[in-house]
Amino acid sequence: MNWVNFRARLKKVFRSAWTPFAAIPIALLLGGGVLLLAGYNPITAYEAMWQGAFKDKTAFTEVLIKATPLMFIGAGLAVAFKCSIWNIGAEGQFYAGAVMATVVGIYLGDLPRFILMPLVLIVGVIGGALWGMIPAYLKNRFGASEVVTTIMLNYVAIYITGYLVTGPMIETKGMFPQTPKISAAAWLPRFFPPTRLHIGFIIAVLLAIILYIVIFKTSIGYTIRAVGINPIAARYAGINVRKNILLAMAISGGAAGLAGSVEVAAISYRLYQLISPGFGFDGIAVSLLVNNNPLGVIFSGFLFGALRSGAEVMMMTAKVPSVLVYFIQGLVILSVVAFGAYRATTKEIEE
Amino acid sequence: MDLLPVVIFLQSILAATWRMATPILYAAVGEIFSERAGVLNIGLEGVMLIGAFAGYSVAYESGNLILGLLAAIASGILSGLIFSFFTITVKANQIVVGAAYNMIGMGITGVLYRVFYAESGRALSLKTFAPIEIPFLSQIPFLGEVLFKHNIMVYATLLLVPLATFVLYKTAFGLSIRSVGEHPKAADTVGINVNRTRYFAVIIATTLAAIGGAFLVLAYADQFVEGIVTGRGFIALAVVVFGGWSPWGAMGASLLFGIFYALQLRLQAMGNIMIPYQFLQALPYVVTVLVLIGLTKRRVQAPKALGVPYK
């Protein structure tokens, strides 16, 4: 490789990688403005946030724990978004996976560990994938917009969960609307007790890598991307568009469902109404931030995990409401798309 | 058999139907302008939230509902400018920007509400727009309750829908909007400023959505709570499709949703019925999905350039 060529490549890599780094300070700056408006000292607040995320080993493992569901969901959504299927329903698919995992973890709790543990994760994938395939089917068969149907199914999944944890699955003699704990045989191993870091984190990173390979290095991924770029052209080229839409939704739903089952099997050990603090929506930002590249999701998932984990500490120590994170995430996305458009107009980018 | 309880049940549901339909209808009529011009705004939920919060805080602090409404309108215009800037000027993906805007709306209203109201220990409710009983008509049995005892923001939809229809179909501005959404290039060649037309259409949409959000605090519930819009922005998107991108169609579709909202609330209020209340709460969302499926038979074409930025 000659020097000029190398420089061109380096330039290209740099061009596609710098936007998140530029977007985040801008978002934090504007978020600081809101903090000022609300009567906080932004520096104290961000200091508390940083401390909350990186103060010590325990804090850092909590960041990784928060990043885990975001990586699962983000990597899955990257596949759907590459197919131009706007799955806003990862939240519901997460719940579908969590419900399935809890049902199996409780009612089949007598199974031996080596069967039960993988089974809980597998049914989570299946639950999420099926919940995700409903909108795909409705789009294929009836032309129903997935943007609307996935969102509606979020509400349905959350209300079903609410019904289960207050009704048929409520813990006996329980004071709280939650299920009993799943069988200990289904619990995922943790690395460094007393921290809660669990094997799910490794699975999430692996899934991101696998989905990266699938999307960018296999013919399956190629056809999914072809459908995403131009479904009509893809059909002329002999690609079964509907099958690919179904597949993309199954993958992204399955990944979100896996996130749900991992959350149950490694962290909460049970199901309750608000088991997801909005992971499915954060996952959208996680994927978009890195231009829907599953490998990049490892980075952006970590970043948003740190934001969320830090925000929770910020809420406790600096009394700043953690919903601020949504505002910051929204601004991060807007900054990224603005930079992306700027890049496109400078026209120096080649595909 | 005694029919009276049935009639009273029906009356109570139908009386709430129009009111429940109103916030969705405002947002949907607005979104029709935007989508007819080729811009899909899935950020309506966030726009409505911001409108609701702006309306609430100004009405609460000033004690004046009209000022609250004006504040909501101002917030809607601002939301429209932001959304247009990113989708039309920057030409970013409309769904991405919409999703981001929902997060922004949820985040900013959540922080401000908690700081200024939830944790302040102040009494939070405000005096909402009172129902206006139409003389004589409100005395008609059944129909009086159902149609003639609403507040001003509900009645205003009777003006909004024909007005929107008139603007869309009978004015030059409406023609530009529709042509820009069908064939922007052709519109451009006959001298229509595509991007400017889209800016206006988007701002109309977000302004009406913000009014719909404000309705929730000024004329329905008497206070703001986090996430008060609960998916109505998304339901409005479904209503636009179901109503075939026409204001009258949207009115019919919103009323249908209104019925299910009202039914759900009524059944919940009745207590001890056999259906778990979560299933009732899920009803409007399930109906949305079913409605979208039902559309396949009478498919109305979406604007051709919907979702596509213009060069």
Contacts between the chains, C-beta under 8 A, distances in Angstrom:
chain1	res1	chain2	res2	distance
A	34	B	108	6.1
A	34	B	111	6.2
A	34	B	112	7.8
A	37	B	112	7.6
A	38	B	111	5.7
A	38	B	112	6.2
A	38	B	115	4.4
A	38	B	116	7.5
A	39	B	115	6.6
A	86	B	42	8.0
A	86	B	95	4.9
A	88	B	42	7.6
A	88	B	99	6.8
A	138	B	289	7.0
A	138	B	292	6.9
A	138	B	293	6.1
A	141	B	296	7.7
A	142	B	292	6.8
A	142	B	293	4.7
A	142	B	295	7.0
A	142	B	296	4.3
A	143	B	295	7.4
A	143	B	296	6.2
A	143	B	299	6.8
A	144	B	289	7.3
A	144	B	292	3.8
A	144	B	293	6.0
A	144	B	295	7.2
A	145	B	237	7.7
A	145	B	238	7.9
A	145	B	241	6.6
A	145	B	292	6.9
A	147	B	42	5.6
A	147	B	95	6.6
A	147	B	237	7.1
A	148	B	234	6.2
A	148	B	237	5.4
A	148	B	238	4.7
A	148	B	241	7.3
A	148	B	288	6.7
A	148	B	289	8.0
A	148	B	292	6.3
A	149	B	288	7.9
A	149	B	289	5.4
A	149	B	292	6.3
A	151	B	231	6.9
A	151	B	234	4.6
A	152	B	231	7.6
A	152	B	234	7.1
A	152	B	235	7.9
A	152	B	238	7.5
A	152	B	285	4.2
A	152	B	286	7.3
A	152	B	288	4.8
A	152	B	289	5.1
A	153	B	285	7.6
A	153	B	289	7.1
A	155	B	231	5.9
A	155	B	281	7.9
A	155	B	282	6.2
A	155	B	285	4.2
A	156	B	282	4.9
A	156	B	285	5.5
A	156	B	286	6.1
A	156	B	289	8.0
A	159	B	278	4.2
A	159	B	279	7.1
A	159	B	281	5.3
A	159	B	282	4.0
A	159	B	285	8.0
A	160	B	278	7.0
A	160	B	282	7.3
A	162	B	278	4.6
A	163	B	276	4.9
A	163	B	278	4.0
A	163	B	279	6.6
A	166	B	276	7.9
A	166	B	278	7.6
A	167	B	276	5.9
A	281	B	99	8.0
A	281	B	102	7.9
A	281	B	103	6.8
A	284	B	99	5.4
A	285	B	99	7.8
A	285	B	100	7.5
A	285	B	103	6.8
A	288	B	96	5.6
A	288	B	99	7.5
A	288	B	100	7.9
A	320	B	111	7.7
A	321	B	110	6.1
A	321	B	111	4.9
A	321	B	114	4.4
A	321	B	115	6.9
A	323	B	106	6.7
A	323	B	107	5.4
A	323	B	110	3.3
A	323	B	111	5.7
A	323	B	114	7.3
A	323	B	226	7.4
A	324	B	107	5.9
A	324	B	110	7.7
A	324	B	111	5.0
A	325	B	107	6.8
A	326	B	103	4.5
A	326	B	104	7.3
A	326	B	106	4.8
A	326	B	107	3.3
A	326	B	110	6.9
A	327	B	103	7.0
A	327	B	104	5.6
A	327	B	106	7.9
A	327	B	107	2.8
A	327	B	108	5.0
A	327	B	111	6.7
A	328	B	107	7.0
A	329	B	100	7.8
A	329	B	103	5.2
A	329	B	107	7.5
A	330	B	46	8.0
A	330	B	100	4.4
A	330	B	101	6.6
A	330	B	102	7.4
A	330	B	103	3.5
A	330	B	104	3.5
A	330	B	105	7.9
A	330	B	107	6.3
A	331	B	100	7.6
A	331	B	104	6.6
A	333	B	96	6.4
A	333	B	97	7.8
A	333	B	99	7.1
A	333	B	100	3.8
A	333	B	103	7.4
A	334	B	86	6.1
A	334	B	92	8.0
A	334	B	97	6.8
A	334	B	100	5.1
A	334	B	104	7.7
A	337	B	86	6.4
A	337	B	90	6.8
A	337	B	92	3.7
A	337	B	93	6.8
A	337	B	96	5.7
A	337	B	97	6.4
A	337	B	100	7.6
A	338	B	86	6.8
A	338	B	90	5.5
A	338	B	92	6.9
A	340	B	92	7.0
A	341	B	90	4.3
A	341	B	91	5.7
A	341	B	92	5.6
